[in-house]
Amino acid sequence: MNEDSQTLVLFTLGRALRELGYVLSVFVLEEGEAHPKWEDMDCHVSLLCSNLSISVDWTIYEGVILSSLEAKSVISSLMQDPFNSVPLIWLIQEDRLGKRLSSYVNLGRQQLVFEWTSAFSRANVVVFSDFSLPMMYSLLDSGNFYVIPGSPADVWMAKRYMASHSRQFLRKAYGFQEDDLIIVIIGSDFLYDESPCGYAAGMLTSQIIKITRIKDLGGMLKFAFLCGNSTYSFVSDFEELASRVGFPIDSVRHYGLDGDVNGVLRMADIVLYGSFQEEQNVPPLLLRAMSFEIPVVVPDLAAIKKYVTHKVQCLIFHPHDIDTLASAFLLLIEDKKLSTLARSIAHQGRLLAENLLVTEFLTNFANLIENMLHFPSDSFLPEPVSEIQQNTWAWNLFDDDYNDQSSGFEQIMDLKDSPAMQRHSIIDILEEKLSGNSRIGSPVSDSVSLEYPTQLDWDEIRETEMSEDFERREMEELAERMERNLGSWEDVYRNAKKSEKLRFEMNERDEGELERTGQSLCIYEIYGGQGAWDFLHHGSLYRGITLSRSNQRPRSDDVDALSRLPILNDSYYRDIFCDFGAMLSIANRIDSIHKIPWIGFQSWHASGRKVNLDDIVKALAIGNLVRQPDEIYVRPFGLHKTCQVSLTAKAEKVLEEMIQGTRKGDDVYYWAVIDKTSDDKGIVLAQHFVETVSLSAFESAFKSMYGIPLGSPALPPMPNDGGKWSALHSWVMPTSSFLEYVMFSRIFVDSLHSLSQNSSNSSDSCILGSSELERRHCYCRLLEALVNVWAYHSARRMFYLDPNSGDLDEQHPVELRRMWVKYFSPTLLKSMDEDLAEEADDNMHPTEGWLWPLTGEVHWQGILDREREERYRKKMDKKRKIKEKLLDRHKHGYKQKSLGNP
């Protein structure tokens, strides 16, 4: 990350957001001078790998800010599920791409336009720093453009240019004398007339004559019109102006905006803003002129008068009274040089320009972020936007470097004008990748033959295809008329067997399933889409299970949870269950997919957090916004704030050895734990529910599940012993224990769902949360912690496995627990499960939308008896038909059916 105006904007914005209580993470494309400055602000900085392979778990952030067009590198990652729902703001301060869009259209390179349109449409909001930029990028507008005026780019460029270019040198280079009074006339960025310079020249004629006569300037007065492009021809206008005032022809010159704009402004004595069009904001070119510490003369426009004061930062003339323009010039010129007032105006104008629009920019940006992000109900909300104290750009972080780097400042140009900044950019990379031609910005000869098929090419292709089709059909007809030797019966039999063998090989078990044969453990990694593929493991120990439709990894044996449990095809249930839905799908007809004694689960987030913590995956220069809550942070998909990483090879080996050595007893091993913000508090699960969900909801669901009287205590006691609790569904247990846990969880979720449905008639209501995210993932956090309640009160030994070292530490020893064993005994749970199955089988449940039968298998003794009777009936029918057939053959003899009709 280099020190430029974009970095300055991010620094200033970062400071303001930190004042409001946000926590920031920064990702950069490459190392640069600004890296230590971010770390001084207590911002974690990561570096993107050079191959643009983005492996960042964006769901741990409440939002993402992209700061330049180069951030296109990460858009593909943010467009994939599950990252496509992360709020995204894209701040655009460059016009490089906007200048090329028309060339893309003219040259027919629609693929480039589509590529950028797709990227821009991913952003929730595309923020521009100037009102002219949305017009340049209008071809990419999908209704998400937004303008927040304010950028230090012009001031930044002026500071650097002044440090490396002297006024005397520039005047000599452009052919001006040292004692010349140079007046530069600039105009609006929005040019509605093809000859704005000619209009300005006509306006100034009478005023120039008056100034020259009064001040006796003679040939000292020079005029430079800075507008249009250098290819525009305004020679006749300038010659006419010079002849009217009696000046030499070379005293009135024109310079295009595609040339050295900075040099023209740097050597000016006075700058006149010659456009009378109402602007929405202070024109950037005028702001740049003020940054060069040049006195400016401006018309009486509302957008400009809002920020400047007459005779303090500028001189204001009235367009309807053109004589006031001459009066303004007379105040600035004294004794054939700039007056004291002019120097004071120039100084005050520079001070104003340095930090113009900072407060408005920060306030509007903070309001935008606050309106976009949806904070959990249990987190600290940001401070009001009015609490922002930052009212200047963060110049103090860069001013100390000016003198040390002045020798190289001529290489640092404005983002809008610098060709160097355009080399090897993402724009050029995409042009080369998608077109294979030279850069769009380079001149294109009319004789260049574009590599697109002509109508003649299409005609030749059509004729070739027709000829090949005719020849193919002719050969098929000839083959049908010719006699073919089918060979002996042995050949036919051999070919049939070969076909059956090939069909069997197609249905043969894949490599992953064969590798797991004979193993004791399989850990299912739960993921939600293609964006999570980079975080998944490969090998026989792990197997993926996706909660996103048709998003399994290629050449893998990942499980499709939606096909195994139909209820997950409904996005409502898939969202409220989160990762728990994958467990339900595995438990449903488990013998068809999992036949080994131990089973485990791990969310893909575990690997994602490990990558981020170890700085293995690097990222791009973007500011990521995260609101820091009290203890538990509600992540997207309903995740708890956890201290977790995935298992190392050493920890995996320890886990496998422990499993193979376990002969009896039900142990639960987990390596992702709920984070604690203070060690002295510990984690009391009851308190945890109070802080993150609803104690009353858990209590009511537990009472309803077991039919406990209202006056009885209904919350299983959990210890306040400072031990660790499992989080993020990252654990391992025996397969039989897993089925028992799922049996308990299905009944509890059904009770909770009934309670939620009865409390409100709204389908999207949630008794466990109030924010939009919490309502969408209603049961997720509660189900994530539920395994702790079940394991603790069902007398399972609980072991924390250090994911790095592999050290095992038993948590909450069984002999010290106060357990409600009777409510978690397998016999009771099995009895409750059979009762619910009988109700479902007999359609006796009083309410509609009953959840329990949809979450897994429905079995009770009556169903087994009915299935046994059905099998017996089919067996008897088969015997009866065989007996009747034999009797008929004995009575009438064997009759062969006729082979054909005579």
N, C-alpha and C positions, 0 to 999 in steps of 0.2 A: 504494500500500500504506500504510494508516494504521497508527498505533501502537495496537494493541489486544492482547488476551490471545492471540489466535491468532498474531500476529506474534511475540509473546514466546516462545511455544512453538517456533516455527520457528527463531528466533534461538538458543535454547538447544540445540535438536536439531542445528542446523547446526554450532555450536561443538563439540559432542561428536563428531559425525561427522568433522569436520576433524581432531580429535585422533586419530581412528582411521585417517586417511589418505585419506578420501574427498575428491573435488573436487565442488563444488556450483555449479549454475547456478540462478538465480532468475527466474521469470516473474511479472509482476504485472498486475492488471487495470487499475490506474490509478496515477498518480503520487501519492506521499504522503510523510509525514514520515520513514518508515522506509527510504526508498530510499538515502540516504547511509550509513546504518548497515550495510546489506548490502555496499555497496562498500568500507566500512572493513574488512570481513571478507574482502576479496579475492574476493567473489562477483560474477560477471557478472550484471547485472540487465537484463532486457528487458521491454518493455511491450506488452501485447496491444492490437491495434487494436480500435476501438470496435464494429465491425460483427461481432465474434465470429468472424471468418474466421481459423481457426487454420491456419497454414502453418509448422509446426515439424517438423523431421526428428527425431522422437522416437527413432529407432533409434540415434542417436549416444550415447544415454544407456543406462546399465545398468539404470536404474529411474527411476520417477517417483513423487513424493509429491504428492497433492492435499491442500490444507490446509483446505478449507471446502466448503460446499454450492455456493458460487458457482463452484467449479471444474467444475460440470456443463457449463460452456461448452466445455470441451476434451474432454469424454468422447466426443463424436461423432467427433472426429479420432482418438482413441485406439482406437476400436472398428473402424476401417477397416484393411484389409490395406495395408501391412505393419506397421502400428503395433499391431495387436491382440495381438501376442506380447510387447510390452514390459511387464515387471513393473510393476504399479501398486498403490500403497497409498493409500487414501483415508482421511484423518483427519477424523472428524466430531466437532465439539465443540458444535454447536448443536442445539437441540431444536425449532426453528421448524417444520421440515417434519414432524417426528413428531407434533406437535400437530394438524396439518391432515389427516393420512392418514385418520383416522376420518371426517372431513367429506367427503373424496373418495368414500369407500365409500358413505356414507349418501345422497349426492347422485347416485350413479351415474356418477361421472366416472372410469370405469375407464381411460380413455386417459391421464389424469394418473398414475394408479398404475402403468400399464404403462411410461410414459416413465421414471419414477424407478426402477422395478424393473430395467429394461434398463441404466440407468446404474450402479446399484449392482452388478449382476451382472458388469459389465466389470472391476471392481476385483478383483485377486487376493485382497486382504484389505481389509475395511472396519474401521478401527480406531476404537473409541469410547473417550472419556476417562472415562466413568462407566458403572456397571453399569445405571443406569436407562435409558440411551439405547437399548440394543438392544431393550428391551421396547417402547419407543415406535415403533421402526422395524421391528418384527418382520414387518410386512406386506411389507417389501422384502427380507427375508432369503432369500438363495439359498445359504446354507451357508458364507458367507465372512465372517461377523461375528466380531470379536475385540475384547476389552476390554483396554486397557492403562491402568490408573488413573493419574491424575495430570494436573492442569490448574491453571494459575494464574488461571483466569477469575474465581473468587470473590474471591481476594485482589486481583486487578487492579481489580475493580469497587469493593471496599471502599476501596482507596487513593484512587480518584478521587472516590468519594462523600464520604469524610471531608474531602477538600480543598475541597469546595464546599457542604457542609451542616453547620451547627453543631448540636450536641445541644440547646442551649437553644432555638433556633428551631423545631426539630422538636417538642419537647415542648409548646411553646406552640401550635403548629399542630394537634397532636393532642389538646389539652385537658388536658395534664398539668402539674403544678406542678414548679418547679425542684427542690424538696427531696423529691419522690416517689421511692420505691425501686421501680423497674419491673422485674418479673421476666417475661421472655418465654419461653414454652414452645413449643418446636418439636418436630416429629416426623419420622418416616421419609418418604422419597419414595415408598415402597411402602405404600400405604394399603389394607389388607384389610378395614377396618371403616368403615362409613359415618359413624360418629360418634366419631372418635379424640379429639376435644377433650372430649367428654363423659366418656370413659374417664379421660383425664388429670385432669379436674376432680375426679372421684371419688377418684382416687388421692391428690390433694394436700390434700384437705379437712382431715384430721387433722393433717397436717404444718404447714399454714398456721396453724391455731389455736395449735399449739405455738410456732411462731416468733413469732407476734404477742404471745403472753403473755410469753415470755421476754424479748424485745427491746423490749417496750412500744412497738411501732411504730404502733399505732392506725390512723389512716386514711392513713398514709404509704405503705403497701404496696399496690402496684398490680400486676395480672396482665394479660398480653396473650398470647392463644393465637394462634399463627401456624401455621395449617394449613388444608387444604381450599381452597375457593374462597369469594369474598366473597358468593356467592349462597346458600351453605349456611346453614341456620338452626340455631344452637346457643344461642339466647337462653334457653331453659328451663334448659339445663345451667348456664349462667353465673349466672342468677338464683338457682338452687338453691345453687351454691357460695357466692355472696355472702351469702345469707341464713344459711347454716350458720356462717360465720365472723363474721357481724355486720358485714359491709362494705356500703357503699353499692353499689347495683346497677352504677353506672358504673365501679366499681373493677376489674371483671373484664370484659375486652373480647375480641372476636375479630377477627382480620384474616386475609384470604385470601392465598394464595400468588400470586394473580393481581393483587394490588395492589402497593403500595409496600413490598416486602419489606425493601429497604435502609433505608428510613426507620424501620421498626419496630425493626430490629436496632440502628440507630445510636443511638436514644434509650434503649436498654435499659441497666440496671445489671448484671443477671445474666441469663444464658441457661441454661435447663434443657432438656436433651434428654430428652424424655419417652417415647421408644419403647423397648420391651424386645426388639424383634425383632433377631435377629442379622443384621448387615450384612456384605457382602463387602469393604467398604472404609469409610473415614471418610466419613460423610454430608456432601455438599457444603454443605448449609445450616449444619451445625455448623462446618465449616471457614470459612464466610463470617462467622459470628458471632465466631470467634476472630480473624479478620482485622480486625474492628472494635475489637480490644483490649478485649474484654468477658470477664470471668471466666465460665467455663462449668462446669456440673455435668452429669455424664454417668453413665449406668448402667455396670455392670461387664460390658461387651461385649468379646469377643476382638478384633474388628476395630479398636476404638478403643484398647484397652489396649496394642496392639502398638506404638503410636507415642507415647503420652502417659504421663506419670508423675504419680501422685497427689500433690497439693499442690505440683506444679511447674508444669505447664501446665493443669491442671484439677483438679477435685475429683470423686472417683468414689464413687458410692453403690451398694449392693447391692440389686437388685430384690427378692430374697427377704427382705430386712430393711429395710423401708421407713423405719424410724426413722433409718437412716443418711442419708436425704435431709435430714431436719431438722438433723442434725449438720453436714452440709455447708453448709447455708444459714447456720447460726450462726457458722461460721468465716469467712464472707464479710462478715457484717454486724457492725459495731462502732460504738457511739454513733450509731445511726440513719443510718449511711452505710457505704460500702464500707471494709473493713479494709485494713491494709497488705498482708496475705496476698493479698487479692483483687486488689489492684493489681499485685502481683508475678506472680500467676497470669495475669492479663490480658496483661501485657507478655510473659512467656515464651510464652504461647499464641500471641500474634501473631507472634513470631519463628519459632515452630515452623511455623505455618500458611504463612508466606511461601514456604517451600521444602519443604513436605511432599511426599513421593512423587517428588521430582525424580530421585533416583538410580534408583529402581525403574522409572520411566517411560523414562529414557534407556537403561538396561540392556536392558529388554524390547524396546524399539523397535529397538535396534541388533542384538539377537539375531534379531528378525523379519526385518530387512533382510538380514542375513548368510545366513539360511536361504532367503530368496527369490531372491537374486541368484546367478547362476552365473558365476564369474569364470574367464577364460581361464587356461590352465595356465602361460602365460608372463608373467602380470602379478603385481605385488606384491599379496599378500593383505592385507586390513585387519588392524590390530592386534587383539589379543584384546579382547573387550568389557570385561574387567576393567581395562583401561588407561584407561578413561574417568575423567578427573579432575573433570569438571564435576559439582558437587553442589548447585548453586543455579540457580534461574531467572536469566536474564540481566537482572536488575533494574537493574544499573549502567548499562545502555544507555538506560534510560528515566527513572531517578530524577531526572536533572538537568533534565528538562523539566516536572516537576510544578509548580514555583512559577510558571514562565513561562506555563503554560497553565491555571492554576487557574480563571481566569474562565470557561473553556469546559468545565470538567469535568462540569458538570451535564448537558451534552449527550451525554456519553459514558457509556452505560449498559451494563449487563451484556448479553451476547449472548442470554441466555435471556429477558430481560425487556424489551428495548428495542424499542418500536415503530418508532423511527427507523431502526434497523438493518434493519427488514423492508421498508422502502420501496424500490421499484424493484429488488428482489432477483430472482434467477433464478427463485425460486418464484413470484413475482407475474407475471413475464414469461411463464412457461409456462402459468399459469392463464388469463391473457388470451389467449394464443395458441391454446390447445387448447379453451377453453370459451367465450370471448367474454363471460363474465359478470363480475360484480364479484368482488373478492377473497374467497377462502374465509374469511379471518379476520373479515370483517365480518358483522354480524348478518344472518340470512336470514329473511325473513318467510315464514310458512306459506302465505300466499296467492300466493307467487311461482309462476308457471307455468313449469316446466322445459321447455326446448326439446327434448323427446324425443317421437317419434311414439307416439300411443296406439293401442289396438287398432282403434278406429274409423278412424284414419288408414290403417292397414295394409289394412283391408277396402276402403276407397275406392280405394287404389292397385291392389289386386288386381282389382277390378271394372273399372277403367279399362284395365288391361293386357288383360284378357279381351275387352273391347269392341273395342279396337284390333286385336287378333289376329284376331277374327272378321271385322272389316271388311276387313282385308288379304287374308285367304284368299278372301273373296267377290269382291273385285276381281280376284284372280288367276284364279279360275274363269271370270269373265265375259270376261277378256282371252283366255283359251284358246279360247272358243267363237266369238269374233268373227273375221271374215276379216281377214287382214293383207296389205298390199301390200309385198312384199319389194323392190320396185324393179327396175331393170334390172340386167343383168350388170355394167355399168360401176359401178353403185353398190356392188354386192357386192364387186367387185374393189378399189374405192377404200377401202372399210371394212376389208378384209383388210390392205391395205398400211398403213393408218393404225395398225392393231393391231400389226403387225410393227415399225413405227417406234417406237411407245411402248415395246414390249418391249426394243428396242435401247437406248433412252434410259435405261431402268432399269439396264441392265448397262454403261452408259457409265462411263468412268473418272471418279473423283471429282476434286474441285477440287485436293486436295493432290497427286495424281499428275500432273495437268496442269501445276501450277506447277513441278514438278521436271523437266519435259520440257526438255531442252537444258542442264540443269545438269551440272556436273562432279563434284559432291559431295553426298552425303546422309549425315547423322549420325543414327544410330539411338539414341534414348534408351531405355534399359532401365529398366523399372519393374515393381513387383510387385503393385500393387493400386490401388484408388480413392484411397487416402490420399496417393498420390504425384502425383496429377493436377495439383495446384497448383504443383508444381516443374518441370513439363515445359514445353518451349518450343512456340511456335506459329510457323508459317511454313514456307516451302519447303525451308529448309536442314535442318530436323529432322523426324524421323518417329519416333513412339513404337512400342515393341515391348513387349508385356506378357507376363510370366511367370505371370500369374494368370488362371484360367479365366474367360472372358467378362467381362473388366474393361477393355475398350477404352473410350477416351473417346468420348462421343457426338459425332456429326458430325465424325469424324476418320477418317483412313485408317490408324490404328494397326494394327500386325501382331500377330496372335495366334500366339505362339511355340509354344503347345501343339498347335495344329492343323497346324503345319508340320513338327514333329518329334514323333512319337507317344511317344517315350520320356519326354518331359517331362510327360506326363500322370501318370506315376508320381511321387508326391511325394518319394520317396527320391532318385531321380536329379535331380529338380528342385532339391532342397536341396543335394546335394553339388556340383552344377555352379554354382549361383548364376547370376550374370550371364553366365557363359560359355555356359550353355545357350541363351541368346538368340542368340549368335553362331553356334552350331551350327545353329540353326533357319534363320537367314538364309543360311548357306552351303549348306544342303540345297536343291537345285534353285534356285540363286540366280538363274538367268536368268528365272524366272517372277516375280521381285519386284524385283530390282535390276539395272538395265541401264546404269548409268553408270560412268565409269572410276574414281572414287574412292569409298571407303566409310569411315565413321567410326562410333565408338561412344562413348557417354557414359552413365554411370549417373545416375539421377535424384538420387542423393546429392550430386552435384556442385552442382546448383542449390540443394539443401536447405542445404548448408553455406554457400553464398554468401549466401543470405537471412539465415541466422543471424549470419554474421560482419558483415554490413552493417547489422544491426538494422532491416532493412526490415519483417520480420515480428516482431510482439511477442506476448507470451503472458501467462499467468495466474499468480497468486501461488501458485506451487508450488515446492517444492524438488526439484531433479532430481539424482539421484545418479550419479556417474561415478567409477569407480576409476581412478586414474592409474597406468599401468604403466611399465615401464622405457623401452622405445622404441616398440614396435609395439603398438597397441591393437586388440584383436580386437573389431571392431564386430559387431553382428548382421548376418547374411548374409555373414560372413567377410571383412569389409573391413579393410584395413590402416589404420593411422593415417596420414593423408595431409594434405599442404598443397594443397588444391585448391578451386577455385571454377569455375563455368561461364564460358564465353567471353563477353566483352563484345562489343558491336557492332563496335568498333574491331578487336578480335582476330579476329572472324569475317571481316571484310573483308581483313585481312592474310593469313589462311589461304586464302581463296578466290583472292587474287591470286597467292600462291605456287604453288598447285596449277595454275592456268592457265598459269603461266610455266614449269612443270616439263616439259621435253621428253623427258628420258631419266633413267634411274636410279630406284631405289626409295627414297623418303624416307618416314620415319615421323615424324609430328608429334604431340606429346602435351603436355598442359597440367596434368594432375593428377600430382603426384609424391609419392613416399614421403617422409615427414617425417623429419628428422634431429634428434635431441635435442642433438647436439653437432657443431659444424662440423669439429673436428679428427679425428673418427673416419672420416668419409665413410660410404659405404654399399657394403660388399662383399657382393655377392649371396650368396656362399657363407656368409658370416657371418650374413647376413639369414635364410637358411634355418635356420641353427643356432639362432638366437634365436627364430624364430617357428614353424617346422615341424620337419622332421627331415631333416638332411643325409643320413643313411643311407638314408632312404626315397627321396629324390631320386636318390641315387647308384644304388641298386638298380634303380629304374625305368628310369634312363637306360641302365644296362648291359643290362637285359633287352630294352629296345627295340632296341638295336643289336647284341646278341649279343657284347658286349665281355667278354673274359676277366676273371675275378674279380680277378686281381692287378694289372690295369691301372688307372691313374687314370681315373676316369669322371665327373668333375665339370668341365664347361667352365669355364675360368678367366675370372673377371670382374675388372675393374679396381678398384683402390682409389684412384681419382683425384679423389674428391669431387664427381663429376658427378651429375646428376639421373637418376632412374629412373622410368619410368611406373608409375602405380598407378590403380586404380579403373576400368580399361578405358575410359579417356578418351583416345582417340588417333584418328588418321586415317592411312590408307595407301592405295595403289592397290588396286583390287579384285582384280587378279591376285595381288598379294602377300598379300592377306587370305586367298584360297583356299589359297595355299601354307602360310600360318601355320596355318590350320585343319587342313590335311592333317598337318602335324607334330604339332599338339596332340592330334588324335584318336588318333594312334598312341601318344603319350606317356601320355595319360589311360588308354588301354586297358592299357598296361603297368603303370601305377600301380594301377589297379583290380584287375588280376590279382594283383599283389603283396599288396594289402590283403586280397583274398578268401582267398588261400592262407595268410596269417598267422593267420587266425582263422576259426572256423566261424560266428561270430555275424554276423548280417546288418547290425547297426548298429555294428559295430566300425570303428575308424579308427586307422590307424597314424600319422596326422599330428596327433592331438590326444587329450586325455584328458577334457576337460570335456564336458558335455552339448551345449553350443553348438558346440564344435569337432567333435564326432562328427556332429552334424547337417549341418554345412556342411564336410565333411571336406576336399574338394579346393579349396575356394574361394580361399584365400589363395595357395596354390601356383600355381593357374591365373592369378590376377591378376598375379603377377610373371613368369609364363612368357614373356610377350611380350618382355620385356627380353632373356632368353637367346636367343630366336630372332632378334630384330632385330640383336643384337650380333654373333652368330656367322654370320649369313647376309649380312653386309656391307651391311646397310641403314644409310643415313645417318639419324641420330637427332637431332631438333631439339626443344628445349623451347620452347614458345610461351607467353609470359607471358599469362595469361588476362585481365589488366586492360589493360596497355599494348600488347599485340600484338608485343612485341619477340621476335625469334627468336635462339636461342643453340644452336649445334651442340654436342652432347654426344658424348664418346668418339669422336674423329675416327677414321675408318676406317684411315688410315695408321699409327696408333699402337696398333691393336688386336692382341692375340694370339688369333686366331680358330681354331676347329675347323671350317673351312669344309667339309671332306669329310663331316661328319656332318649338315650342314644344306643341302647342295646340292639343288636341285630335282630333279635326275635321280635321286639316291638316294631321296629321299622319294617320288617318283612310282613308282619300282620297288617300294619297300616297300608302298605303298598298293595296287598291283596284286597283289602276292603275297597280301596279306590279303584282297583281294576274291576272288581265286581260291579261297582256303580257304573263305571264306563261301559262295561259289557252289557248291562241291562238298561242303559240310558236313563238312569235314575237321578242324575245330578240336577238339582233344581235350577241352576243358573246357566245362561248361555255364555259361549266363549270360554268354556272351561279349559284351563291351560294344561293341567297335568297329563291328560292322555296324549297331548301333542308333543311332549318333551321326551318321549322314549317308548319303550315296550310296555304293553299292557298284558299282564299274565296273572291268572289265579287258577285255582283248582278246577273251577267250572269250565274254563276255556280248555284246559288240558283234557278233561273228561270228554268234552264235546269233540275235540280233535281226535281223541282215541276212538270214539264211536264212529266218526266219519271215516277214519281209516279202516275200521272193522267192516263198515257197510260196503265200502268200495271193494274190499277183499271178498266179501260174500257175493257181491254182484258179479265179480269176475269169475268166481267158481261156478256160479249158476249158469253163466253164459257158456262156459267151457263144457259143462255137463250137458246142456241142451244141444250143443253142436255135435258132441259125440253120439248122443241118442239119435239125432237126425241122420247122421252118417251111417249108423248101424241099421237104421230102418230103411233108408232109401239108397244106401250105397254112396260111393264117392262119385261125384259129378264134376267133370272138368268143364269150365266155362269155354264157350266158343271163342275162337281167336279173332273172328271177324264175321261180318254179315255177308251172306252169299249174294 
